């Protein structure tokens, strides 16, 4: 009986120590100032020659804020507590792997995106986050078989916009 009681006390002590260790649910940050309840993500400016990323990126960033934080994302920047403005500065596609042979085509492409991101409180104009030279890189592969080849850039830009949105929101949340 004493051995059972000692084991029960040890287990209860372990549970109480672990329950008070400060662990929390990852990805549910709310460290931005308490006055911020709503965030607007208006369309991004585009100084690059490609438009596909500026069409997708604000929506993807809004989805990341909704899924990872307690903030409401609203459409009207004049009604929001904070506004996230962005600009796509450049988009580069760089061949990274060449197939060789008769086609001598690229089989690997690296997409590199340069952004300017700024999160401001709307009323006071206080700068909450700024990164004027946010660079994000991602690689994807292209099929070299002529029968299987199709333009994969739209799929790559979809994946790029999701991963880039995740990275931007993480950068903002980690800043606090």
Helices and strands as residue ranges (DSSP letters): H 2-19, E 38-40, E 45-46, H 52-68, E 72-74, E 82-98, E 106-121, E 127-141, H 153-174
